[in-house]
Amino acid sequence: MLNGVFALDLVPKKAAGTAAGFTGLFGYVGGSVSANALFGYAVDRGGWDAGFSIIAGACVVAIILTALTVRAEAASRA
C-alpha cells in the first residue's frame, strides 16, 4: 500500500504524476498476472502451504528491496 507514497518520495516534484502512474500500472498488471497465473498454479500444484510460502517470500523480498532503497536514498542525501 505504501509503494505509491514511497515512489513519490523518491522522485522530483515534476515527475510525481509519472511516478504515481507507473507505480499503479505495474502494481495492477503485476498483481493481476501473479494472482491469476502464478499464484493459482502454485496453489494447484502444492496446496495452500505453497501459496502462503510464496506470500511470505514476497514479503521478505519486499523488505530487502525497501531496505536497499532506503539505504541508497540516505547515502545520496549525505
DSSP file (Angstrom, degrees, kcal/mol; ACC not computed):
  #  RESIDUE AA STRUCTURE BP1 BP2  ACC     N-H-->O    O-->H-N    N-H-->O    O-->H-N    TCO  KAPPA ALPHA  PHI   PSI    X-CA   Y-CA   Z-CA
    1    1 A M              0   0    0      0, 0.0     3,-0.4     0, 0.0     4,-0.4   0.000 360.0 360.0 360.0 -28.6    0.0    0.0    0.0
    2    2 A L     >  +     0   0    0      1,-0.2     4,-2.7     2,-0.1     5,-0.2   0.397 360.0  95.8 -91.6   4.6    2.9    2.4    0.6
    3    3 A N  H  > S+     0   0    0      1,-0.2     4,-2.5     2,-0.2    -1,-0.2   0.912  84.8  49.2 -61.2 -42.4    4.6    1.7   -2.7
    4    4 A G  H  > S+     0   0    0     -3,-0.4     4,-2.1     2,-0.2    -1,-0.2   0.911 113.2  45.9 -63.6 -43.0    3.0    4.8   -4.3
    5    5 A V  H  > S+     0   0    0     -4,-0.4     4,-1.6     2,-0.2    -1,-0.2   0.901 113.1  50.8 -65.7 -40.9    3.9    7.1   -1.4
    6    6 A F  H  X S+     0   0    0     -4,-2.7     4,-1.1     1,-0.2    -2,-0.2   0.901 110.2  49.1 -64.4 -41.6    7.4    5.7   -1.4
    7    7 A A  H  X S+     0   0    0     -4,-2.5     4,-0.9     1,-0.2     3,-0.4   0.896 109.7  51.6 -65.2 -40.0    7.8    6.2   -5.2
    8    8 A L  H  < S+     0   0    0     -4,-2.1    -1,-0.2     1,-0.2    -2,-0.2   0.809 106.3  55.4 -67.5 -28.8    6.5    9.8   -4.8
    9    9 A D  H  < S+     0   0    0     -4,-1.6    -1,-0.2     1,-0.2    -2,-0.2   0.787 107.3  50.4 -71.9 -27.3    9.1   10.5   -2.1
   10   10 A L  H  < S+     0   0    0     -4,-1.1    -1,-0.2    -3,-0.4    -2,-0.2   0.667 102.1  66.5 -87.8 -17.4   12.0    9.4   -4.4
   11   11 A V  S  < S-     0   0    0     -4,-0.9     5,-0.1    -3,-0.2     0, 0.0  -0.667  87.7 -99.0-106.7 158.9   11.2   11.5   -7.4
   12   12 A P    >   -     0   0    0      0, 0.0     3,-1.2     0, 0.0     4,-0.2  -0.255  40.9-104.3 -66.3 163.4   11.3   15.2   -8.1
   13   13 A K  G >  S+     0   0    0      1,-0.3     3,-1.1     2,-0.2     4,-0.3   0.815 119.0  61.4 -61.1 -31.1    8.0   17.2   -7.9
   14   14 A K  G 3  S+     0   0    0      1,-0.2    -1,-0.3     2,-0.1     3,-0.2   0.789 108.5  42.8 -66.2 -26.5    7.9   17.4  -11.7
   15   15 A A  G <> S+     0   0    0     -3,-1.2     4,-2.6     1,-0.2    -1,-0.2   0.245  81.2 105.3-104.2  12.1    7.8   13.6  -12.1
   16   16 A A  H <> S+     0   0    0     -3,-1.1     4,-2.4     1,-0.2     5,-0.2   0.905  81.5  47.9 -62.1 -42.8    5.3   12.9   -9.3
   17   17 A G  H  > S+     0   0    0     -4,-0.3     4,-2.3    -3,-0.2    -1,-0.2   0.904 113.0  48.1 -64.9 -41.2    2.4   12.2  -11.7
   18   18 A T  H  > S+     0   0    0     -4,-0.2     4,-2.8     2,-0.2     5,-0.3   0.915 111.5  50.1 -65.4 -42.9    4.5    9.9  -13.8
   19   19 A A  H  X S+     0   0    0     -4,-2.6     4,-2.3     1,-0.2    -2,-0.2   0.912 112.0  47.7 -62.7 -42.4    5.8    8.0  -10.8
   20   20 A A  H  X S+     0   0    0     -4,-2.4     4,-2.2    -5,-0.2    -1,-0.2   0.899 112.8  49.5 -65.3 -39.5    2.3    7.5   -9.4
   21   21 A G  H  X S+     0   0    0     -4,-2.3     4,-2.7     2,-0.2    -2,-0.2   0.931 112.7  45.1 -65.8 -46.3    1.1    6.3  -12.8
   22   22 A F  H  X S+     0   0    0     -4,-2.8     4,-2.6     2,-0.2     5,-0.3   0.891 112.0  52.8 -66.0 -38.6    3.9    3.8  -13.3
   23   23 A T  H  X S+     0   0    0     -4,-2.3     4,-1.8    -5,-0.3    -1,-0.2   0.930 113.5  43.5 -61.5 -44.7    3.5    2.5   -9.8
   24   24 A G  H  X S+     0   0    0     -4,-2.2     4,-2.6     2,-0.2     5,-0.3   0.913 113.8  51.0 -66.1 -43.2   -0.2    2.0  -10.4
   25   25 A L  H  X S+     0   0    0     -4,-2.7     4,-2.8     1,-0.2     5,-0.3   0.964 115.7  39.2 -59.7 -54.9    0.3    0.5  -13.8
   26   26 A F  H  X S+     0   0    0     -4,-2.6     4,-2.2     1,-0.2     5,-0.3   0.818 114.5  55.6 -70.1 -28.8    2.9   -2.1  -12.8
   27   27 A G  H  X S+     0   0    0     -4,-1.8     4,-1.9    -5,-0.3    -1,-0.2   0.933 113.8  39.2 -65.8 -45.2    1.1   -2.8   -9.5
   28   28 A Y  H  X S+     0   0    0     -4,-2.6     4,-2.2     2,-0.2    -2,-0.2   0.928 121.0  43.1 -71.3 -45.2   -2.2   -3.6  -11.2
   29   29 A V  H  X S+     0   0    0     -4,-2.8     4,-2.5    -5,-0.3     5,-0.2   0.951 118.9  43.5 -66.6 -48.7   -0.6   -5.5  -14.1
   30   30 A G  H  X S+     0   0    0     -4,-2.2     4,-2.5    -5,-0.3     5,-0.3   0.895 115.4  49.1 -63.6 -40.4    1.9   -7.4  -12.0
   31   31 A G  H  X S+     0   0    0     -4,-1.9     4,-2.2    -5,-0.3     5,-0.2   0.886 111.9  48.7 -66.2 -38.8   -0.7   -8.1   -9.3
   32   32 A S  H  X S+     0   0    0     -4,-2.2     4,-2.2     2,-0.2     5,-0.4   0.933 114.5  44.2 -67.1 -46.1   -3.2   -9.4  -11.9
   33   33 A V  H  X>S+     0   0    0     -4,-2.5     4,-2.4     1,-0.2     5,-1.1   0.938 117.6  43.9 -65.5 -46.4   -0.7  -11.7  -13.6
   34   34 A S  I  <>S+     0   0    0     -4,-2.5     5,-3.3    -5,-0.2     6,-0.3   0.880 115.4  48.1 -69.5 -36.1    0.7  -13.1  -10.4
   35   35 A A  I  <5S+     0   0    0     -4,-2.2     5,-0.4    -5,-0.3    -1,-0.2   0.912 121.7  33.3 -70.5 -41.0   -2.6  -13.5   -8.7
   36   36 A N  I  <5S+     0   0    0     -4,-2.2    -2,-0.2    -5,-0.2    -3,-0.2   0.929 132.8  20.0 -82.4 -46.4   -4.3  -15.3  -11.6
   37   37 A A  I  X5S+     0   0    0     -4,-2.4     4,-2.0    -5,-0.4    -3,-0.2   0.957 128.3  31.3 -92.6 -60.6   -1.5  -17.3  -13.2
   38   38 A L  I  ><S+     0   0    0     -5,-1.1     4,-2.3     2,-0.2     5,-0.2   0.943 122.8  42.2 -71.4 -49.6    1.5  -17.8  -10.9
   39   39 A F  H  ><S+     0   0    0     -5,-3.3     4,-2.4     1,-0.2     5,-0.2   0.915 115.8  50.2 -66.4 -41.9   -0.2  -18.0   -7.5
   40   40 A G  H  > S+     0   0    0     -5,-0.4     4,-2.3    -6,-0.3    -1,-0.2   0.904 110.8  49.6 -62.1 -41.6   -3.1  -20.1   -8.8
   41   41 A Y  H  X S+     0   0    0     -4,-2.0     4,-2.3     2,-0.2     5,-0.2   0.917 111.3  49.3 -62.5 -43.9   -0.6  -22.5  -10.4
   42   42 A A  H  X S+     0   0    0     -4,-2.3     4,-3.0     1,-0.2     5,-0.3   0.897 112.1  47.6 -64.6 -40.0    1.4  -22.8   -7.2
   43   43 A V  H  X S+     0   0    0     -4,-2.4     4,-1.8     2,-0.2    -1,-0.2   0.891 111.9  50.4 -69.1 -38.4   -1.7  -23.5   -5.1
   44   44 A D  H  < S+     0   0    0     -4,-2.3    -2,-0.2    -5,-0.2    -1,-0.2   0.900 119.4  37.1 -63.5 -40.1   -3.0  -26.1   -7.6
   45   45 A R  H  < S+     0   0    0     -4,-2.3    -2,-0.2    -5,-0.2    -3,-0.2   0.888 134.8  17.8 -80.8 -40.5    0.4  -27.9   -7.6
   46   46 A G  H  X S-     0   0    0     -4,-3.0     4,-0.5     1,-0.3     3,-0.3   0.423  99.5-123.4-117.4   0.9    1.5  -27.5   -3.9
   47   47 A G  H >X  -     0   0    0     -4,-1.8     4,-1.4    -5,-0.3     3,-0.5  -0.234  52.4 -48.8  82.4-176.6   -1.6  -26.7   -2.0
   48   48 A W  H 3> S+     0   0    0      1,-0.2     4,-2.7     2,-0.2     5,-0.2   0.758 130.9  66.2 -69.5 -24.0   -2.2  -23.7    0.3
   49   49 A D  H 3> S+     0   0    0     -3,-0.3     4,-1.8     1,-0.2    -1,-0.2   0.916 102.8  47.4 -61.9 -40.7    1.1  -24.2    2.1
   50   50 A A  H <X S+     0   0    0     -4,-0.5     4,-2.0    -3,-0.5    -1,-0.2   0.885 111.0  52.5 -66.0 -38.3    2.9  -23.4   -1.2
   51   51 A G  H  X S+     0   0    0     -4,-1.4     4,-2.0     1,-0.2    -2,-0.2   0.926 110.7  45.5 -63.4 -45.1    0.7  -20.3   -1.6
   52   52 A F  H  X S+     0   0    0     -4,-2.7     4,-2.3     1,-0.2    -1,-0.2   0.825 109.9  55.8 -69.7 -29.9    1.4  -19.0    1.8
   53   53 A S  H  X S+     0   0    0     -4,-1.8     4,-2.5    -5,-0.2    -1,-0.2   0.887 106.9  50.4 -66.2 -38.7    5.1  -19.7    1.3
   54   54 A I  H  X S+     0   0    0     -4,-2.0     4,-2.5     2,-0.2    -2,-0.2   0.916 110.6  49.0 -64.0 -43.0    5.0  -17.6   -1.8
   55   55 A I  H  X S+     0   0    0     -4,-2.0     4,-1.9     2,-0.2    -2,-0.2   0.923 112.4  47.7 -63.2 -43.6    3.4  -14.7    0.0
   56   56 A A  H  X S+     0   0    0     -4,-2.3     4,-2.0     1,-0.2    -2,-0.2   0.905 112.3  49.9 -64.3 -41.3    5.9  -14.9    2.9
   57   57 A G  H  X S+     0   0    0     -4,-2.5     4,-2.4     1,-0.2    -2,-0.2   0.897 108.8  52.0 -63.4 -40.6    8.8  -15.0    0.3
   58   58 A A  H  X S+     0   0    0     -4,-2.5     4,-2.3     1,-0.2    -1,-0.2   0.874 108.3  52.1 -63.9 -36.9    7.4  -12.0   -1.5
   59   59 A C  H  X S+     0   0    0     -4,-1.9     4,-2.2     2,-0.2    -1,-0.2   0.912 109.7  48.7 -65.0 -42.0    7.2  -10.1    1.8
   60   60 A V  H  X S+     0   0    0     -4,-2.0     4,-2.3     2,-0.2    -2,-0.2   0.923 111.9  48.7 -63.9 -44.3   10.8  -10.9    2.6
   61   61 A V  H  X S+     0   0    0     -4,-2.4     4,-2.6     1,-0.2     5,-0.2   0.905 111.0  51.1 -62.1 -41.2   11.9   -9.7   -0.9
   62   62 A A  H  X S+     0   0    0     -4,-2.3     4,-2.3     1,-0.2    -1,-0.2   0.895 109.9  49.6 -63.7 -40.2    9.9   -6.5   -0.5
   63   63 A I  H  X S+     0   0    0     -4,-2.2     4,-2.4     2,-0.2    -2,-0.2   0.919 112.4  47.5 -64.6 -43.2   11.5   -5.8    2.9
   64   64 A I  H  X S+     0   0    0     -4,-2.3     4,-2.3     2,-0.2    -2,-0.2   0.932 113.5  46.9 -64.6 -46.0   15.0   -6.4    1.4
   65   65 A L  H  X S+     0   0    0     -4,-2.6     4,-2.0     1,-0.2    -1,-0.2   0.884 112.8  49.6 -65.1 -37.9   14.4   -4.2   -1.6
   66   66 A T  H  X S+     0   0    0     -4,-2.3     4,-2.6    -5,-0.2    -1,-0.2   0.907 110.3  50.6 -66.5 -41.1   12.9   -1.4    0.5
   67   67 A A  H  X S+     0   0    0     -4,-2.4     4,-2.3     1,-0.2    -2,-0.2   0.905 110.7  49.1 -63.4 -41.0   15.9   -1.5    2.9
   68   68 A L  H  X S+     0   0    0     -4,-2.3     4,-2.3     2,-0.2    -1,-0.2   0.890 112.3  48.4 -64.7 -38.7   18.3   -1.3    0.0
   69   69 A T  H  X S+     0   0    0     -4,-2.0     4,-2.5     2,-0.2    -2,-0.2   0.904 111.4  49.0 -68.5 -41.2   16.4    1.7   -1.5
   70   70 A V  H  X S+     0   0    0     -4,-2.6     4,-2.4     2,-0.2    -2,-0.2   0.905 111.8  50.2 -64.7 -40.7   16.3    3.5    1.9
   71   71 A R  H  X S+     0   0    0     -4,-2.3     4,-2.2     2,-0.2    -2,-0.2   0.927 111.9  46.9 -62.7 -45.8   20.0    2.9    2.3
   72   72 A A  H  X S+     0   0    0     -4,-2.3     4,-2.0     1,-0.2    -2,-0.2   0.893 112.2  50.7 -64.3 -39.8   20.8    4.3   -1.2
   73   73 A E  H  X S+     0   0    0     -4,-2.5     4,-1.4     2,-0.2    -2,-0.2   0.910 110.9  48.4 -64.6 -42.2   18.5    7.3   -0.6
   74   74 A A  H  X S+     0   0    0     -4,-2.4     4,-1.1     1,-0.2    -2,-0.2   0.885 111.2  50.7 -66.0 -38.0   20.2    8.1    2.7
   75   75 A A  H  < S+     0   0    0     -4,-2.2    -1,-0.2     1,-0.2    -2,-0.2   0.860 108.5  51.6 -68.0 -34.9   23.6    7.8    1.1
   76   76 A S  H  < S+     0   0    0     -4,-2.0    -1,-0.2     1,-0.2    -2,-0.2   0.789 110.1  49.1 -73.5 -25.9   22.7   10.1   -1.7
   77   77 A R  H  <        0   0    0     -4,-1.4    -1,-0.2     1,-0.2    -2,-0.2   0.713 360.0 360.0 -83.2 -20.7   21.5   12.8    0.7
   78   78 A A     <        0   0    0     -4,-1.1    -1,-0.2    -5,-0.1    -2,-0.2   0.475 360.0 360.0 -82.0 360.0   24.6   12.6    2.9
